[in-house]
Amino acid sequence: MDLQFTPEEEAFRSEVLQFLRDKLPERLSYKVKTGMRLTRDDMTEWHAILNERGWLASHWPKEYGGPGWGTVQKFIFENECALAGAPRVVAFGVNMLGPVLVKYGNAAQKAYWLPRILNGADWWCQGYSEPGSGSDLASVKTTAVLDGDHYIINGQKTWTTLGHFANMIFCLVRTNKDAKAQSGISFLLVDMNQPGVEVRPIITLDGEHEVNEVFFTDVRVPVENLVGEQDKGWTYAKYLLTYERTNIAGVGYTVAALEKVKRLATAARCNGGPLIDDPIFATRLARLEIDLENMKTTNLRVIAAVAGGGVPGAESSMLKIRGTEIRQELLSLARRALGPYAQPFVEEALLEGYAGEPIGPQGTAAVTAQYLNNRKLSIYGGSNEIQRNIISKMILGL
């Protein structure tokens, strides 16, 4: 793989940069760069802007509404969006369910659901984790019993990110209690705006309502909302998780975070000079920058595998581990650079319209909140311990 961009790819980068200058609202960019909380309207606004340009589903085939980009074009686009302070695309519909439907959905499902993902008619969330079934998804206990032309769902999902915004949820459900764990699971698409679905908030340590519990009581789902075959959902779940894990790595946004840490460390003082010149701090930062460059290469390899018709394997687990570790370490360094300003956590300062006194340098109020929130990175999407098991099994045969 050639890691040097061609003149054509550099021209594409210029096109992306011009698009961001013209179309990325300054208000949204400011909120992202300073760590303020995005509203539902903020996220749907950027979704619509990208869809209008045809750049929303960057990895979908062109016949389903994707832009038809190659591996490097996708990398360039995601990297430049992150550096410009563009909001991250809400992943559940575009980056997770979409590829599953493209590969495993039937013609009717593709024709109906894919356009609705693109135009924002549906907001999707993910129904995977359950109490006692986080990284061990094969042990899900939510049941779906076939009753004529419907499934009847009963059970509970937890840590459902942005479920309070969603009208649809894709779920792993147990349809065969007698089969071995992985063989008795199915993949269903469920309308959340119906009797029997209850969403309860979980307020995280940083004070934000980001995740939820979702309860199902005799919820009826038409059989045409079954993706693929009954009891074969584990195959589709694993395929989706490779996309989720790659997305968690967040290479482009990690690059942007690294630049922010460098700015903070340049402004901070240590022993009479800039903190960035302190040997201990500089060593930690240099090690992270080397790890990030290696992760960029791995990210390109994963994208190339998908573009070639393959499925990311151990590489997506590698990305998940290193990506989450790097992001957590960057936030640790950001708090180190802020010194005493990293201690206070003023939740109101993360909301649009805050008129109180500034708290240290721009974006200071968000650093501690992000540090607390991102402790979860190494757990969700399959804990890093589980990812190491996957790597051992796939590469070493252990």
TILOFI-409331 format. One record per residue (C-alpha): x negated, y, z; residue in one letter; residue number from 1. Coordinates in pm, whole numbers, plus 50000, padded with zeros to 5 digits. Layout:
N
+-------+-------+-------+--------+-----+
|    px |    py |    pz | residu | num |
+-------+-------+-------+--------+-----+
|     X |     Y |     Z |      a | NUM |
...
+-------+-------+-------+--------+-----+
//
This chain:
398
+-------+-------+-------+--------+-----+
|    px |    py |    pz | residu | num |
+-------+-------+-------+--------+-----+
| 50000 | 50000 | 50000 |      m |   1 |
| 49860 | 50341 | 49899 |      d |   2 |
| 49893 | 50579 | 50194 |      l |   3 |
| 49808 | 50886 | 49987 |      q |   4 |
| 50107 | 51068 | 49841 |      f |   5 |
| 50121 | 51105 | 49463 |      t |   6 |
| 50191 | 51439 | 49291 |      p |   7 |
| 50551 | 51320 | 49235 |      e |   8 |
| 50589 | 51244 | 49604 |      e |   9 |
| 50445 | 51581 | 49700 |      e |  10 |
| 50698 | 51741 | 49463 |      a |  11 |
| 50971 | 51550 | 49644 |      f |  12 |
| 50841 | 51679 | 49976 |      r |  13 |
| 50872 | 52033 | 49840 |      s |  14 |
| 51230 | 51959 | 49737 |      e |  15 |
| 51311 | 51834 | 50086 |      v |  16 |
| 51150 | 52137 | 50249 |      l |  17 |
| 51351 | 52372 | 50028 |      q |  18 |
| 51671 | 52185 | 50112 |      f |  19 |
| 51598 | 52218 | 50482 |      l |  20 |
| 51527 | 52590 | 50448 |      r |  21 |
| 51851 | 52641 | 50259 |      d |  22 |
| 52091 | 52404 | 50434 |      k |  23 |
| 51973 | 52329 | 50790 |      l |  24 |
| 52163 | 52573 | 51015 |      p |  25 |
| 51920 | 52772 | 51230 |      e |  26 |
| 52152 | 52725 | 51528 |      r |  27 |
| 52121 | 52345 | 51503 |      l |  28 |
| 51745 | 52355 | 51453 |      s |  29 |
| 51705 | 52578 | 51760 |      y |  30 |
| 51912 | 52341 | 51974 |      k |  31 |
| 51709 | 52039 | 51864 |      v |  32 |
| 51371 | 52205 | 51911 |      k |  33 |
| 51457 | 52335 | 52257 |      t |  34 |
| 51619 | 52010 | 52369 |      g |  35 |
| 51969 | 52151 | 52414 |      m |  36 |
| 52256 | 51907 | 52405 |      r |  37 |
| 52430 | 51860 | 52072 |      l |  38 |
| 52808 | 51852 | 52057 |      t |  39 |
| 53018 | 51620 | 51845 |      r |  40 |
| 53079 | 51909 | 51603 |      d |  41 |
| 52703 | 51970 | 51573 |      d |  42 |
| 52642 | 51609 | 51473 |      m |  43 |
| 52931 | 51591 | 51227 |      t |  44 |
| 52823 | 51922 | 51071 |      e |  45 |
| 52478 | 51787 | 50980 |      w |  46 |
| 52632 | 51456 | 50868 |      h |  47 |
| 52855 | 51645 | 50623 |      a |  48 |
| 52568 | 51860 | 50492 |      i |  49 |
| 52358 | 51553 | 50413 |      l |  50 |
| 52652 | 51369 | 50258 |      n |  51 |
| 52732 | 51663 | 50031 |      e |  52 |
| 52377 | 51648 | 49895 |      r |  53 |
| 52392 | 51267 | 49865 |      g |  54 |
| 52109 | 51225 | 50114 |      w |  55 |
| 52293 | 51081 | 50414 |      l |  56 |
| 52245 | 50706 | 50367 |      a |  57 |
| 51881 | 50720 | 50260 |      s |  58 |
| 51831 | 50341 | 50261 |      h |  59 |
| 52162 | 50234 | 50100 |      w |  60 |
| 52162 | 50110 | 49740 |      p |  61 |
| 52261 | 50376 | 49492 |      k |  62 |
| 52578 | 50193 | 49388 |      e |  63 |
| 52715 | 50233 | 49740 |      y |  64 |
| 52632 | 50601 | 49779 |      g |  65 |
| 52263 | 50597 | 49865 |      g |  66 |
| 52017 | 50832 | 49690 |      p |  67 |
| 51812 | 50552 | 49533 |      g |  68 |
| 51490 | 50657 | 49703 |      w |  69 |
| 51174 | 50453 | 49727 |      g |  70 |
| 50990 | 50368 | 50047 |      t |  71 |
| 50771 | 50677 | 50059 |      v |  72 |
| 51057 | 50914 | 49976 |      q |  73 |
| 51252 | 50784 | 50277 |      k |  74 |
| 50948 | 50830 | 50498 |      f |  75 |
| 50887 | 51184 | 50373 |      i |  76 |
| 51252 | 51283 | 50418 |      f |  77 |
| 51277 | 51153 | 50775 |      e |  78 |
| 50944 | 51307 | 50873 |      n |  79 |
| 51022 | 51651 | 50734 |      e |  80 |
| 51371 | 51652 | 50888 |      c |  81 |
| 51219 | 51580 | 51228 |      a |  82 |
| 50954 | 51851 | 51197 |      l |  83 |
| 51220 | 52102 | 51088 |      a |  84 |
| 51434 | 52028 | 51394 |      g |  85 |
| 51720 | 51860 | 51211 |      a |  86 |
| 51958 | 51655 | 51428 |      p |  87 |
| 51913 | 51280 | 51406 |      r |  88 |
| 52185 | 51114 | 51202 |      v |  89 |
| 52417 | 50919 | 51433 |      v |  90 |
| 52289 | 50572 | 51356 |      a |  91 |
| 52579 | 50339 | 51424 |      f |  92 |
| 52771 | 50376 | 51099 |      g |  93 |
| 52504 | 50484 | 50851 |      v |  94 |
| 52194 | 50302 | 50970 |      n |  95 |
| 52337 | 49995 | 51143 |      m |  96 |
| 52682 | 49887 | 51024 |      l |  97 |
| 52631 | 50013 | 50668 |      g |  98 |
| 52343 | 49776 | 50582 |      p |  99 |
| 52534 | 49482 | 50737 |      v | 100 |
| 52838 | 49552 | 50520 |      l | 101 |
| 52623 | 49597 | 50210 |      v | 102 |
| 52459 | 49257 | 50266 |      k | 103 |
| 52734 | 49049 | 50428 |      y | 104 |
| 53065 | 49231 | 50379 |      g | 105 |
| 53316 | 49126 | 50114 |      n | 106 |
| 53415 | 49348 | 49822 |      a | 107 |
| 53724 | 49486 | 49996 |      a | 108 |
| 53529 | 49575 | 50311 |      q | 109 |
| 53259 | 49752 | 50112 |      k | 110 |
| 53513 | 49945 | 49907 |      a | 111 |
| 53706 | 50060 | 50215 |      y | 112 |
| 53455 | 50108 | 50497 |      w | 113 |
| 53140 | 50235 | 50323 |      l | 114 |
| 53298 | 50553 | 50178 |      p | 115 |
| 53455 | 50626 | 50517 |      r | 116 |
| 53114 | 50604 | 50684 |      i | 117 |
| 52976 | 50855 | 50435 |      l | 118 |
| 53262 | 51107 | 50447 |      n | 119 |
| 53289 | 51094 | 50825 |      g | 120 |
| 53643 | 50957 | 50834 |      a | 121 |
| 53523 | 50701 | 51090 |      d | 122 |
| 53287 | 50751 | 51381 |      w | 123 |
| 53139 | 50413 | 51477 |      w | 124 |
| 52993 | 50288 | 51800 |      c | 125 |
| 52829 | 49957 | 51889 |      q | 126 |
| 52986 | 49684 | 52104 |      g | 127 |
| 52693 | 49457 | 52182 |      y | 128 |
| 52577 | 49483 | 52544 |      s | 129 |
| 52789 | 49351 | 52829 |      e | 130 |
| 52742 | 49334 | 53206 |      p | 131 |
| 52492 | 49048 | 53237 |      g | 132 |
| 52438 | 49032 | 52860 |      s | 133 |
| 52201 | 49313 | 52769 |      g | 134 |
| 51891 | 49182 | 52597 |      s | 135 |
| 52040 | 48831 | 52609 |      d | 136 |
| 52311 | 48900 | 52352 |      l | 137 |
| 52367 | 48529 | 52290 |      a | 138 |
| 52540 | 48514 | 52628 |      s | 139 |
| 52822 | 48758 | 52540 |      v | 140 |
| 53149 | 48669 | 52710 |      k | 141 |
| 53400 | 48897 | 52536 |      t | 142 |
| 53638 | 48656 | 52360 |      t | 143 |
| 53835 | 48673 | 52037 |      a | 144 |
| 54105 | 48410 | 51995 |      v | 145 |
| 54265 | 48358 | 51655 |      l | 146 |
| 54642 | 48411 | 51665 |      d | 147 |
| 54790 | 48386 | 51316 |      g | 148 |
| 54648 | 48666 | 51108 |      d | 149 |
| 54494 | 48849 | 51407 |      h | 150 |
| 54223 | 48798 | 51667 |      y | 151 |
| 54311 | 48876 | 52028 |      i | 152 |
| 54013 | 49035 | 52209 |      i | 153 |
| 53958 | 49039 | 52585 |      n | 154 |
| 53642 | 49147 | 52764 |      g | 155 |
| 53408 | 49435 | 52838 |      q | 156 |
| 53121 | 49616 | 52668 |      k | 157 |
| 52881 | 49853 | 52840 |      t | 158 |
| 52620 | 50120 | 52758 |      w | 159 |
| 52832 | 50210 | 52455 |      t | 160 |
| 52654 | 50517 | 52323 |      t | 161 |
| 52887 | 50800 | 52212 |      l | 162 |
| 53184 | 50564 | 52243 |      g | 163 |
| 53394 | 50855 | 52371 |      h | 164 |
| 53358 | 51017 | 52027 |      f | 165 |
| 53428 | 50703 | 51826 |      a | 166 |
| 53744 | 50574 | 51664 |      n | 167 |
| 53586 | 50244 | 51553 |      m | 168 |
| 53356 | 49990 | 51718 |      i | 169 |
| 53174 | 49690 | 51569 |      f | 170 |
| 53166 | 49410 | 51822 |      c | 171 |
| 53001 | 49080 | 51895 |      l | 172 |
| 53271 | 48847 | 52031 |      v | 173 |
| 53280 | 48482 | 52127 |      r | 174 |
| 53510 | 48285 | 51899 |      t | 175 |
| 53391 | 47935 | 51989 |      n | 176 |
| 53320 | 47850 | 52352 |      k | 177 |
| 53221 | 47493 | 52271 |      d | 178 |
| 52942 | 47576 | 52025 |      a | 179 |
| 52590 | 47654 | 52141 |      k | 180 |
| 52549 | 48016 | 52241 |      a | 181 |
| 52432 | 48169 | 51912 |      q | 182 |
| 52666 | 47960 | 51697 |      s | 183 |
| 52994 | 48067 | 51858 |      g | 184 |
| 52971 | 48443 | 51800 |      i | 185 |
| 53158 | 48650 | 51541 |      s | 186 |
| 53122 | 49009 | 51417 |      f | 187 |
| 53447 | 49212 | 51425 |      l | 188 |
| 53542 | 49568 | 51331 |      l | 189 |
| 53781 | 49710 | 51590 |      v | 190 |
| 54003 | 50018 | 51586 |      d | 191 |
| 53962 | 50192 | 51923 |      m | 192 |
| 54281 | 50398 | 51889 |      n | 193 |
| 54518 | 50122 | 51984 |      q | 194 |
| 54673 | 49980 | 52301 |      p | 195 |
| 54441 | 49772 | 52515 |      g | 196 |
| 54120 | 49969 | 52450 |      v | 197 |
| 53994 | 50175 | 52743 |      e | 198 |
| 53678 | 50388 | 52747 |      v | 199 |
| 53525 | 50491 | 53080 |      r | 200 |
| 53227 | 50729 | 53106 |      p | 201 |
| 52889 | 50643 | 53256 |      i | 202 |
| 52701 | 50956 | 53364 |      i | 203 |
| 52328 | 50905 | 53326 |      t | 204 |
| 52049 | 51026 | 53555 |      l | 205 |
| 52006 | 51345 | 53353 |      d | 206 |
| 52373 | 51434 | 53412 |      g | 207 |
| 52487 | 51367 | 53056 |      e | 208 |
| 52790 | 51173 | 52937 |      h | 209 |
| 52619 | 50978 | 52661 |      e | 210 |
| 52715 | 50616 | 52734 |      v | 211 |
| 53034 | 50438 | 52832 |      n | 212 |
| 53205 | 50119 | 52936 |      e | 213 |
| 53466 | 49984 | 52693 |      v | 214 |
| 53736 | 49742 | 52808 |      f | 215 |
| 53951 | 49523 | 52581 |      f | 216 |
| 54283 | 49383 | 52703 |      t | 217 |
| 54476 | 49176 | 52446 |      d | 218 |
| 54351 | 49397 | 52162 |      v | 219 |
| 54474 | 49280 | 51822 |      r | 220 |
| 54233 | 49288 | 51528 |      v | 221 |
| 54336 | 49178 | 51177 |      p | 222 |
| 54139 | 48885 | 51036 |      v | 223 |
| 54030 | 49097 | 50740 |      e | 224 |
| 53811 | 49288 | 50988 |      n | 225 |
| 53592 | 48983 | 51037 |      l | 226 |
| 53254 | 49042 | 50871 |      v | 227 |
| 53118 | 48731 | 50702 |      g | 228 |
| 53221 | 48397 | 50848 |      e | 229 |
| 53366 | 48314 | 51186 |      q | 230 |
| 53104 | 48190 | 51435 |      d | 231 |
| 52821 | 48319 | 51212 |      k | 232 |
| 52800 | 48665 | 51367 |      g | 233 |
| 52462 | 48601 | 51529 |      w | 234 |
| 52301 | 48613 | 51184 |      t | 235 |
| 52454 | 48953 | 51113 |      y | 236 |
| 52371 | 49079 | 51462 |      a | 237 |
| 52001 | 48997 | 51420 |      k | 238 |
| 51995 | 49166 | 51080 |      y | 239 |
| 52150 | 49481 | 51231 |      l | 240 |
| 51908 | 49481 | 51524 |      l | 241 |
| 51608 | 49507 | 51292 |      t | 242 |
| 51748 | 49840 | 51171 |      y | 243 |
| 51827 | 49954 | 51524 |      e | 244 |
| 51479 | 49875 | 51650 |      r | 245 |
| 51314 | 50055 | 51360 |      t | 246 |
| 51536 | 50356 | 51426 |      n | 247 |
| 51452 | 50354 | 51800 |      i | 248 |
| 51084 | 50390 | 51710 |      a | 249 |
| 51174 | 50731 | 51564 |      g | 250 |
| 50844 | 50793 | 51385 |      v | 251 |
| 50936 | 51134 | 51246 |      g | 252 |
| 51074 | 51263 | 51573 |      y | 253 |
| 50770 | 51130 | 51758 |      t | 254 |
| 50550 | 51335 | 51524 |      v | 255 |
| 50757 | 51643 | 51613 |      a | 256 |
| 50728 | 51560 | 51985 |      a | 257 |
| 50350 | 51532 | 51952 |      l | 258 |
| 50330 | 51880 | 51800 |      e | 259 |
| 50541 | 52015 | 52087 |      k | 260 |
| 50308 | 51861 | 52346 |      v | 261 |
| 50010 | 52016 | 52171 |      k | 262 |
| 50176 | 52359 | 52184 |      r | 263 |
| 50258 | 52322 | 52553 |      l | 264 |
| 49906 | 52199 | 52635 |      a | 265 |
| 49748 | 52487 | 52443 |      t | 266 |
| 49949 | 52739 | 52648 |      a | 267 |
| 49892 | 52563 | 52982 |      a | 268 |
| 49580 | 52641 | 53186 |      r | 269 |
| 49345 | 52395 | 53354 |      c | 270 |
| 49010 | 52482 | 53522 |      n | 271 |
| 49009 | 52821 | 53359 |      g | 272 |
| 49078 | 52701 | 53004 |      g | 273 |
| 49355 | 52546 | 52794 |      p | 274 |
| 49483 | 52212 | 52923 |      l | 275 |
| 49439 | 52065 | 52577 |      i | 276 |
| 49061 | 52098 | 52624 |      d | 277 |
| 49061 | 51906 | 52951 |      d | 278 |
| 48873 | 51578 | 52883 |      p | 279 |
| 49121 | 51353 | 53063 |      i | 280 |
| 49428 | 51511 | 52903 |      f | 281 |
| 49260 | 51527 | 52562 |      a | 282 |
| 49170 | 51156 | 52582 |      t | 283 |
| 49529 | 51056 | 52657 |      r | 284 |
| 49655 | 51276 | 52375 |      l | 285 |
| 49400 | 51144 | 52125 |      a | 286 |
| 49486 | 50784 | 52210 |      r | 287 |
| 49853 | 50859 | 52146 |      l | 288 |
| 49778 | 51029 | 51816 |      e | 289 |
| 49581 | 50724 | 51698 |      i | 290 |
| 49865 | 50493 | 51802 |      d | 291 |
| 50112 | 50714 | 51617 |      l | 292 |
| 49910 | 50701 | 51295 |      e | 293 |
| 49905 | 50321 | 51320 |      n | 294 |
| 50280 | 50321 | 51380 |      m | 295 |
| 50336 | 50532 | 51068 |      k | 296 |
| 50166 | 50263 | 50860 |      t | 297 |
| 50374 | 49987 | 51019 |      t | 298 |
| 50689 | 50190 | 50958 |      n | 299 |
| 50604 | 50216 | 50588 |      l | 300 |
| 50548 | 49840 | 50573 |      r | 301 |
| 50889 | 49773 | 50728 |      v | 302 |
| 51066 | 50011 | 50490 |      i | 303 |
| 50881 | 49855 | 50197 |      a | 304 |
| 50995 | 49507 | 50304 |      a | 305 |
| 51358 | 49621 | 50307 |      v | 306 |
| 51323 | 49796 | 49972 |      a | 307 |
| 51186 | 49473 | 49827 |      g | 308 |
| 51494 | 49282 | 49937 |      g | 309 |
| 51339 | 49136 | 50251 |      g | 310 |
| 51444 | 49159 | 50614 |      v | 311 |
| 51212 | 49322 | 50868 |      p | 312 |
| 51078 | 49057 | 51100 |      g | 313 |
| 50821 | 49088 | 51377 |      a | 314 |
| 50721 | 49431 | 51244 |      e | 315 |
| 51047 | 49586 | 51365 |      s | 316 |
| 50979 | 49448 | 51713 |      s | 317 |
| 50626 | 49590 | 51700 |      m | 318 |
| 50767 | 49928 | 51602 |      l | 319 |
| 51018 | 49916 | 51885 |      k | 320 |
| 50752 | 49840 | 52146 |      i | 321 |
| 50489 | 50088 | 52035 |      r | 322 |
| 50741 | 50356 | 51936 |      g | 323 |
| 50912 | 50356 | 52274 |      t | 324 |
| 50585 | 50346 | 52466 |      e | 325 |
| 50447 | 50639 | 52268 |      i | 326 |
| 50763 | 50846 | 52315 |      r | 327 |
| 50762 | 50784 | 52690 |      q | 328 |
| 50394 | 50871 | 52721 |      e | 329 |
| 50445 | 51192 | 52521 |      l | 330 |
| 50712 | 51303 | 52765 |      l | 331 |
| 50477 | 51224 | 53055 |      s | 332 |
| 50214 | 51448 | 52895 |      l | 333 |
| 50474 | 51720 | 52833 |      a | 334 |
| 50561 | 51722 | 53203 |      r | 335 |
| 50189 | 51733 | 53286 |      r | 336 |
| 50148 | 52035 | 53057 |      a | 337 |
| 50439 | 52220 | 53219 |      l | 338 |
| 50304 | 52173 | 53569 |      g | 339 |
| 50542 | 52326 | 53827 |      p | 340 |
| 50794 | 52416 | 53556 |      y | 341 |
| 50861 | 52046 | 53500 |      a | 342 |
| 51002 | 52002 | 53849 |      q | 343 |
| 51336 | 52188 | 53833 |      p | 344 |
| 51616 | 52032 | 53633 |      f | 345 |
| 51884 | 52290 | 53556 |      v | 346 |
| 52155 | 52107 | 53365 |      e | 347 |
| 52333 | 52428 | 53260 |      e | 348 |
| 52022 | 52537 | 53069 |      a | 349 |
| 52076 | 52248 | 52825 |      l | 350 |
| 52416 | 52376 | 52716 |      l | 351 |
| 52489 | 52623 | 52437 |      e | 352 |
| 52564 | 52969 | 52573 |      g | 353 |
| 52341 | 52945 | 52883 |      y | 354 |
| 52277 | 53301 | 53000 |      a | 355 |
| 52068 | 53238 | 53311 |      g | 356 |
| 51704 | 53316 | 53371 |      e | 357 |
| 51458 | 53140 | 53135 |      p | 358 |
| 51288 | 52839 | 53293 |      i | 359 |
| 50926 | 52849 | 53187 |      g | 360 |
| 50829 | 52819 | 52817 |      p | 361 |
| 51093 | 52755 | 52553 |      q | 362 |
| 51238 | 52406 | 52588 |      g | 363 |
| 51115 | 52362 | 52944 |      t | 364 |
| 51461 | 52287 | 53081 |      a | 365 |
| 51492 | 51985 | 52853 |      a | 366 |
| 51161 | 51813 | 52932 |      v | 367 |
| 51255 | 51659 | 53267 |      t | 368 |
| 51601 | 51562 | 53139 |      a | 369 |
| 51447 | 51394 | 52835 |      q | 370 |
| 51185 | 51222 | 53050 |      y | 371 |
| 51456 | 51073 | 53271 |      l | 372 |
| 51683 | 50979 | 52982 |      n | 373 |
| 51410 | 50816 | 52776 |      n | 374 |
| 51311 | 50568 | 53046 |      r | 375 |
| 51581 | 50356 | 52883 |      k | 376 |
| 51400 | 50342 | 52548 |      l | 377 |
| 51199 | 50036 | 52641 |      s | 378 |
| 51517 | 49854 | 52750 |      i | 379 |
| 51794 | 49909 | 52496 |      y | 380 |
| 51792 | 49754 | 52151 |      g | 381 |
| 51641 | 49447 | 52316 |      g | 382 |
| 51395 | 49511 | 52599 |      s | 383 |
| 51026 | 49533 | 52515 |      n | 384 |
| 50972 | 49205 | 52701 |      e | 385 |
| 51219 | 49038 | 52466 |      i | 386 |
| 51041 | 49196 | 52167 |      q | 387 |
| 50712 | 49043 | 52279 |      r | 388 |
| 50882 | 48704 | 52292 |      n | 389 |
| 51012 | 48756 | 51937 |      i | 390 |
| 50664 | 48849 | 51812 |      i | 391 |
| 50511 | 48544 | 51982 |      s | 392 |
| 50769 | 48315 | 51826 |      k | 393 |
| 50763 | 48460 | 51474 |      m | 394 |
| 50388 | 48508 | 51438 |      i | 395 |
| 50224 | 48267 | 51680 |      l | 396 |
| 50494 | 47999 | 51681 |      g | 397 |
| 50504 | 47998 | 52062 |      l | 398 |
+-------+-------+-------+--------+-----+
//
